[in-house]
Amino acid sequence: MLRKFTLIFLLCAGLHSIAQAQVLDSVSIYLPYGTDTTCPGIQLTFTAVQSNDTFTSTSYHWYTDNTFTGVVIDTFYTTALVDGDSVYCMIYYINSLGVLDSFKSNQIIVHRSNLIPPRVLISLTTGSNPGCGATPLTFTAYPVNGGTAPTYQWMVDDTALVGEDSITITRYFNPGDTVSCIMVSNSPCAVPDSAISFGVPIIHDSLTATDSIFVNRNPICFGTLDTFNAITYAPGGSGYSIAWYVDSVLIPAAVGNVFITDSLHDGDKVYAILTDPDPCVINHTTVSNVVTMTVIPLQYPFANILLTEGANPGCLDSPLTFTATFGDAGIGATDTWYINGVAAASNVSTFTHTYVSGDVLTFQVQTTDGGCYNADTFTTSSFLMIRDSTPTAPLISLIGNLLVANTAGTYTWYYNGNIIPGATGQYYHPLVRGDYYVLRDSANCPSLPSNTLYISLLGINNINGGDDVKVYPNPTTGIIDLDFGQAMTLKLDVYNMYGQGLLHEDIDNQSRHEMDLSYLPEGNYFVVLKDNEGGSSTYKILIKK
């Protein structure tokens, strides 16, 4: 006997446990109906049926009275059995575990007799009884021990019907007729050799069609798909039709026993009309019961989120606070904040978080009370975070008559705490006494403020002829020529970006001066010229090697 073991491996707490489900593979044998008792010498057909087909290499071994017959297929034909002989089948196969296995079928005891009364049964196989007289009926005979070529005679009220001698009869009958059949067997052991079936009375009546409907759901939410089914009795057969109505208006597209719609309104009345043209039917048109629909209007949940603290675009290390509002979501609605599709907080109206650039924030409201909503879940529009690293706070110096930030970039200059319109460069020439500082701008994030310088001496003029001074080449590898356009006596100072003095020279009555800065590293520097009258001019140069 085969036992299949299906092993289901379950992982639990790091251990494997094995659950076994057992399936039995088996075989059974049977004889055709009516051959359980037969004449001696009549061929019998035994058939073996296995319980499933999951095993392979199957062979069948038939036994009579525990003796192997040599037959190894699934059907066993024999004429040699006598009364009381037993028959069974053994199957041999490879089971699902790859193991040779076997199973023994049920056992059938053979009955043989020289005196077996024949029998015949009749059954209505086409039409209905009771039924309509306008419809023909078909009866079929089923012989038992009828031999190889039984003959038939159909009877109505014990009177033979001329020409009706086949295994079936099809005709129109009168109400009150009793139909029966005589079978004559040619079996050698049929005693007597004929049998008559029981009589079937024919009943004609007037038939009534019926039609009732039921709906899948009522009440429903507006716009919900709903299904109506018609339970009909149409005795006229397949010639009937069903039409559906909503508030007495025919729905042309709705035909058949099922009506599906999502267009119902509150108070709509739905019914069906069955039409059966068969002449046997009394009521050719039948109106079903009426279903009055309750349709609940939809609510439309809404939600919004607003940035209430912080700025976006903004700095990576600056947290942002959002506030959410929502409504029309019923009782017990839940709300969830999502960052990049992952839940980050639930059931809070404000949410504070520090983001990286590219993060996406959404807010979702989900209804829980089973009410009618246009959507059970509502999600706000996405909020894209644009964040930059915070730049290092700049350092400013007063070099000559220029305020200079220590690194190149885009800046916002402030005077006495107010933005100076248009002042966005690395340098700024102050025009008014007061406090000055600067913020360096990245694409989306400003730095902390620089140091603050108070500018008090603004009465310094440009050196005489300063507008005519030429400083070249610029950029330079280190050698700088200054052409004053006229002989001048000046003091020359060179500063780096931090305002540190790197070189001082006196120029005495010269129209041209050369200086060597090749010993300085690459970068931006400032040349400040001052005359004896207090005038001053500043020039930016770039050393590039």
FENCORPE-V331878 format. One record per residue. N is the residue number from 1. RES is the residue in one letter. SS is DSSP state (~ for helix, > for strand, _ for the rest). OMEGA is omega as a letter, one per 20 degrees, with the letter a starting at -180 (NA if undefined). Layout:
n,res,ss,omega
N,RES,SS,OMEGA
N,RES,SS,OMEGA
This chain:
n,res,ss,omega
1,M,_,a
2,L,>,r
3,R,>,r
4,K,>,r
5,F,>,r
6,T,>,a
7,L,>,a
8,I,>,a
9,F,>,r
10,L,>,r
11,L,>,a
12,C,>,r
13,A,_,r
14,G,_,a
15,L,>,r
16,H,>,r
17,S,>,a
18,I,>,r
19,A,>,a
20,Q,>,r
21,A,>,a
22,Q,>,r
23,V,>,r
24,L,>,r
25,D,>,a
26,S,_,r
27,V,>,r
28,S,>,r
29,I,>,r
30,Y,>,r
31,L,>,r
32,P,_,a
33,Y,_,r
34,G,_,a
35,T,_,r
36,D,_,r
37,T,>,a
38,T,>,r
39,C,_,r
40,P,_,r
41,G,_,r
42,I,_,r
43,Q,_,r
44,L,>,r
45,T,>,r
46,F,>,r
47,T,>,r
48,A,>,r
49,V,>,r
50,Q,>,a
51,S,_,r
52,N,_,a
53,D,_,a
54,T,_,r
55,F,_,a
56,T,>,r
57,S,>,a
58,T,>,r
59,S,>,a
60,Y,>,r
61,H,>,a
62,W,>,a
63,Y,>,r
64,T,>,a
65,D,_,r
66,N,_,r
67,T,>,a
68,F,>,a
69,T,_,a
70,G,_,r
71,V,_,a
72,V,_,r
73,I,_,a
74,D,_,r
75,T,>,a
76,F,>,r
77,Y,>,r
78,T,>,r
79,T,_,a
80,A,_,a
81,L,_,r
82,V,_,a
83,D,_,r
84,G,_,r
85,D,_,r
86,S,>,a
87,V,>,r
88,Y,>,a
89,C,>,r
90,M,>,r
91,I,>,r
92,Y,>,a
93,Y,>,r
94,I,>,a
95,N,_,a
96,S,_,r
97,L,_,r
98,G,_,a
99,V,_,r
100,L,>,a
101,D,>,a
102,S,>,r
103,F,>,r
104,K,>,a
105,S,_,r
106,N,_,a
107,Q,_,r
108,I,>,r
109,I,>,a
110,V,_,r
111,H,>,r
112,R,>,r
113,S,_,r
114,N,_,a
115,L,_,a
116,I,>,r
117,P,_,r
118,P,_,r
119,R,>,r
120,V,>,r
121,L,>,r
122,I,>,a
123,S,>,r
124,L,>,a
125,T,>,r
126,T,>,a
127,G,_,a
128,S,_,r
129,N,_,j
130,P,_,a
131,G,>,a
132,C,_,a
133,G,_,a
134,A,_,a
135,T,_,r
136,P,_,r
137,L,>,r
138,T,>,r
139,F,>,r
140,T,>,r
141,A,>,r
142,Y,>,a
143,P,>,r
144,V,>,a
145,N,_,r
146,G,_,a
147,G,_,a
148,T,_,a
149,A,_,r
150,P,_,r
151,T,>,a
152,Y,>,r
153,Q,>,a
154,W,>,a
155,M,>,r
156,V,>,a
157,D,_,r
158,D,_,r
159,T,>,a
160,A,>,r
161,L,_,a
162,V,_,r
163,G,_,a
164,E,_,a
165,D,_,r
166,S,_,a
167,I,_,r
168,T,>,r
169,I,>,r
170,T,>,r
171,R,>,r
172,Y,_,a
173,F,_,r
174,N,_,r
175,P,_,a
176,G,_,r
177,D,_,r
178,T,>,a
179,V,>,r
180,S,>,a
181,C,>,r
182,I,>,r
183,M,>,r
184,V,>,a
185,S,_,r
186,N,_,r
187,S,_,a
188,P,_,a
189,C,_,r
190,A,>,r
191,V,_,i
192,P,_,a
193,D,_,a
194,S,>,r
195,A,>,r
196,I,>,a
197,S,_,r
198,F,_,a
199,G,_,r
200,V,>,r
201,P,>,r
202,I,_,a
203,I,_,r
204,H,>,r
205,D,_,r
206,S,_,a
207,L,>,a
208,T,_,r
209,A,_,r
210,T,>,a
211,D,>,r
212,S,>,a
213,I,>,r
214,F,>,a
215,V,>,a
216,N,_,a
217,R,_,r
218,N,_,j
219,P,_,r
220,I,>,r
221,C,>,a
222,F,_,r
223,G,_,a
224,T,_,r
225,L,_,a
226,D,>,a
227,T,>,r
228,F,>,r
229,N,>,r
230,A,>,r
231,I,>,a
232,T,>,r
233,Y,>,a
234,A,_,a
235,P,_,r
236,G,_,r
237,G,_,a
238,S,_,a
239,G,_,a
240,Y,_,r
241,S,>,r
242,I,>,r
243,A,>,a
244,W,>,a
245,Y,>,r
246,V,>,a
247,D,_,r
248,S,_,r
249,V,>,r
250,L,>,r
251,I,>,a
252,P,>,a
253,A,>,a
254,A,>,r
255,V,>,r
256,G,_,a
257,N,_,a
258,V,>,r
259,F,>,a
260,I,>,a
261,T,>,r
262,D,_,a
263,S,_,a
264,L,_,r
265,H,_,a
266,D,_,r
267,G,_,r
268,D,_,r
269,K,>,a
270,V,>,r
271,Y,>,r
272,A,>,r
273,I,>,r
274,L,>,r
275,T,>,r
276,D,_,a
277,P,_,a
278,D,_,a
279,P,_,r
280,C,_,a
281,V,>,r
282,I,_,a
283,N,_,a
284,H,_,r
285,T,>,a
286,T,>,r
287,V,>,a
288,S,_,r
289,N,_,a
290,V,_,r
291,V,>,r
292,T,>,a
293,M,_,r
294,T,_,a
295,V,>,a
296,I,>,r
297,P,_,a
298,L,_,r
299,Q,>,a
300,Y,_,r
301,P,_,r
302,F,>,r
303,A,>,r
304,N,>,r
305,I,>,a
306,L,>,r
307,L,>,a
308,T,>,r
309,E,>,a
310,G,_,a
311,A,_,r
312,N,_,j
313,P,_,a
314,G,>,a
315,C,>,a
316,L,_,a
317,D,_,a
318,S,_,r
319,P,_,r
320,L,>,r
321,T,>,r
322,F,>,r
323,T,>,a
324,A,>,r
325,T,>,r
326,F,>,a
327,G,>,a
328,D,_,a
329,A,_,r
330,G,_,a
331,I,_,r
332,G,_,r
333,A,_,r
334,T,>,r
335,D,>,a
336,T,>,r
337,W,>,a
338,Y,>,r
339,I,>,a
340,N,_,r
341,G,_,a
342,V,>,a
343,A,>,a
344,A,>,r
345,A,>,a
346,S,>,r
347,N,_,r
348,V,_,a
349,S,_,r
350,T,>,a
351,F,>,a
352,T,>,a
353,H,>,r
354,T,_,a
355,Y,_,r
356,V,_,a
357,S,_,a
358,G,_,r
359,D,_,r
360,V,>,a
361,L,>,r
362,T,>,r
363,F,>,a
364,Q,>,r
365,V,>,a
366,Q,>,r
367,T,_,a
368,T,_,a
369,D,_,r
370,G,_,r
371,G,_,a
372,C,_,a
373,Y,>,r
374,N,_,r
375,A,_,r
376,D,_,r
377,T,>,r
378,F,>,a
379,T,>,r
380,T,_,r
381,S,_,a
382,S,_,r
383,F,>,a
384,L,>,a
385,M,_,r
386,I,_,a
387,R,>,r
388,D,>,r
389,S,_,r
390,T,_,r
391,P,_,r
392,T,_,r
393,A,_,a
394,P,_,r
395,L,_,a
396,I,>,r
397,S,>,r
398,L,>,r
399,I,>,a
400,G,_,r
401,N,_,a
402,L,>,r
403,L,>,a
404,V,>,r
405,A,>,a
406,N,_,r
407,T,_,r
408,A,_,r
409,G,_,r
410,T,>,a
411,Y,>,r
412,T,>,a
413,W,>,a
414,Y,>,r
415,Y,>,a
416,N,_,r
417,G,_,a
418,N,>,r
419,I,>,r
420,I,_,a
421,P,_,r
422,G,_,a
423,A,_,a
424,T,_,a
425,G,_,r
426,Q,_,a
427,Y,>,r
428,Y,>,r
429,H,_,a
430,P,_,a
431,L,_,a
432,V,_,r
433,R,_,r
434,G,>,a
435,D,>,r
436,Y,>,r
437,Y,>,a
438,V,>,r
439,L,>,r
440,R,>,a
441,D,>,r
442,S,_,a
443,A,_,a
444,N,_,a
445,C,_,r
446,P,>,r
447,S,_,r
448,L,_,a
449,P,_,r
450,S,_,r
451,N,_,a
452,T,_,r
453,L,>,r
454,Y,>,a
455,I,>,a
456,S,_,a
457,L,_,a
458,L,_,a
459,G,_,a
460,I,_,r
461,N,_,r
462,N,_,r
463,I,_,r
464,N,_,a
465,G,_,a
466,G,~,a
467,D,~,a
468,D,~,a
469,V,_,r
470,K,>,r
471,V,>,a
472,Y,>,i
473,P,_,a
474,N,_,j
475,P,_,a
476,T,>,r
477,T,_,r
478,G,_,a
479,I,>,a
480,I,>,r
481,D,>,r
482,L,>,r
483,D,>,a
484,F,>,a
485,G,>,r
486,Q,>,a
487,A,>,a
488,M,>,r
489,T,>,a
490,L,>,r
491,K,>,a
492,L,>,r
493,D,>,r
494,V,>,a
495,Y,>,r
496,N,_,a
497,M,_,a
498,Y,_,r
499,G,_,r
500,Q,_,r
501,G,>,a
502,L,>,a
503,L,>,r
504,H,>,r
505,E,>,r
506,D,>,r
507,I,>,a
508,D,>,r
509,N,>,r
510,Q,>,r
511,S,>,a
512,R,>,a
513,H,>,r
514,E,>,r
515,M,>,a
516,D,>,r
517,L,_,a
518,S,_,r
519,Y,_,a
520,L,_,r
521,P,_,r
522,E,_,r
523,G,>,a
524,N,>,r
525,Y,>,a
526,F,>,r
527,V,>,a
528,V,>,r
529,L,>,r
530,K,>,r
531,D,>,a
532,N,_,a
533,E,_,r
534,G,_,r
535,G,_,a
536,S,>,r
537,S,>,a
538,T,>,a
539,Y,>,r
540,K,>,r
541,I,>,r
542,L,>,r
543,I,>,a
544,K,_,a
545,K,_,NA
